[in-house]
């Protein structure tokens, strides 16, 4: 089945297979210096980083190719009345997709691990991608979550990088401008984020990654809350009102004060 395509996957696995045979071994001390990085599991890339990168866009393109192979072969088996669980070729394709996802997760997280990062701040894992079949997304959800969890745990051992998981409620709606923080479902339109309060524009997944990074400061409070989601909404609302009593950042009095901040965050993300 598609020998050329299979060769492409094998070559990628050989160069960056996500395995953990790192020279640091498994007893690296925790890093004491470095920056915290927020990661958002995006719909258009594997994840977005709080410093403005979209990682894994090529992976999504390859997954769409594999998805077509999977769906075409599934349709062929259905026509022949063959059960998917009993077909070795189908099972092999599933394993191939899972291994590809694992390899890409390892490759991209290895890139970040070699940077000056003290800690990853991540949301609860959701490994679904836009534009893929439900069948392939189920495969990726199972394989992707496990691969990311294992790899992040392994990076703590080999590189001393800690990972903190936070509740991601409202991060897709929350403005990551530190002088705003306005939450509104109208702020996001597909891949673009445009704050209805301060006017900040940013790639939506990058905005969410920055909000996730800052969400770390809410960790203890949200764990103690009776209703985590409601508590986060109240905290975000209180913070915004303290910074923006009028409910807007676009008034004449505040435009000059926030112009530099908005300019700094209105940057196109880089891609890997």
Order of alpha helices (4+ residues) and beta strands (2+ residues): alpha-beta-beta-beta-alpha-alpha-beta-alpha-beta-beta-beta-beta-alpha-alpha-alpha-alpha-beta
